[in-house]
Amino acid sequence: MTSKQRSFLKGLAMTMEPIFQVGKSGVTPEVTAAIGEALEARELIKVSVLKNCMEDERAIAQTLAERTRSDVVQVIGKKIVLYKPAKDESKRKIILPG
């Protein structure tokens, strides 16, 4: 992913609300599966890490990206933004520049 594409996705994510929360139990298989389904449907999602989670936000972002085969767009504070293009090109909602 180029810096221009990452910047474009960051702009789209600015107005989004987090749709998932990672709590004290961390990244469970259930959370991973739900995030994977949401990425397939939406392509770009925001995840919130709760204060009671003892894991590092960047480590959580990397784990989620690996398990869902997505890209980490950004990690700011306790918020993680993930992107994964839809498998079917005709169903893609987000067209990346360049």
C-alpha positions in Angstrom: 0.0 0.0 0.0 1.4 3.4 -1.0 1.5 6.4 1.3 -1.0 8.1 -1.0 -3.5 5.2 -0.7 -2.9 5.1 3.1 -3.6 8.8 3.3 -6.8 8.4 1.3 -8.0 5.6 3.7 -7.1 7.7 6.7 -9.4 10.5 5.4 -12.3 8.0 4.9 -11.8 6.7 8.4 -11.8 10.1 10.1 -15.6 10.2 10.2 -16.1 6.6 11.1 -17.1 5.3 14.5 -15.4 2.1 15.9 -17.6 -0.9 15.3 -15.6 -3.4 17.4 -14.0 -3.3 20.8 -11.1 -5.4 22.1 -11.2 -5.8 25.9 -9.4 -7.6 28.6 -9.7 -10.9 26.9 -7.6 -9.6 24.0 -7.9 -10.9 20.4 -10.1 -14.0 20.7 -11.0 -16.2 17.7 -14.6 -14.9 17.9 -13.4 -11.3 17.7 -11.1 -12.2 14.8 -13.9 -13.9 12.9 -16.4 -11.0 13.4 -13.8 -8.5 12.3 -13.0 -10.6 9.2 -16.7 -10.7 8.3 -17.0 -6.9 8.8 -14.0 -6.3 6.6 -15.5 -8.4 3.9 -18.7 -6.4 4.0 -17.3 -2.9 4.6 -13.6 -3.0 3.5 -12.6 -0.3 6.0 -13.3 -0.6 9.7 -12.3 1.1 13.0 -11.6 -0.9 16.1 -11.4 0.5 19.6 -9.1 -1.0 22.3 -10.6 -0.6 25.8 -8.6 0.7 28.7 -8.8 -2.7 30.5 -6.9 -4.4 27.7 -3.2 -5.0 28.8 -1.9 -5.7 25.3 -0.2 -3.0 23.1 -2.4 -1.4 20.5 0.2 -1.9 17.7 0.6 -5.6 18.6 -3.2 -6.0 18.5 -3.4 -4.3 15.1 -0.6 -6.5 13.7 -2.3 -9.6 15.1 -5.7 -8.7 13.6 -4.1 -7.8 10.3 -2.3 -11.1 10.1 -5.3 -13.2 11.1 -7.8 -11.4 8.8 -5.3 -10.9 5.9 -5.9 -7.1 6.0 -3.7 -4.0 6.1 -3.2 -1.7 9.1 -4.0 1.8 7.9 -3.2 3.5 11.2 -3.1 3.2 14.9 -3.9 6.4 16.9 -4.1 6.1 20.6 -6.6 3.3 21.3 -8.1 3.3 17.8 -7.1 0.9 15.0 -8.1 1.3 11.3 -8.0 -1.8 9.1 -8.5 -2.2 5.4 -9.2 -5.2 3.2 -10.5 -4.9 -0.4 -13.5 -7.1 -1.3 -12.5 -10.4 -3.0 -15.1 -9.7 -5.8 -13.9 -6.6 -7.7 -17.5 -5.8 -8.8 -18.5 -5.5 -5.1 -15.7 -3.1 -4.1 -16.9 0.1 -2.4 -13.6 1.8 -2.0 -11.4 2.5 -5.1 -7.9 3.4 -4.1 -6.0 6.2 -5.9 -3.0 5.4 -8.0 
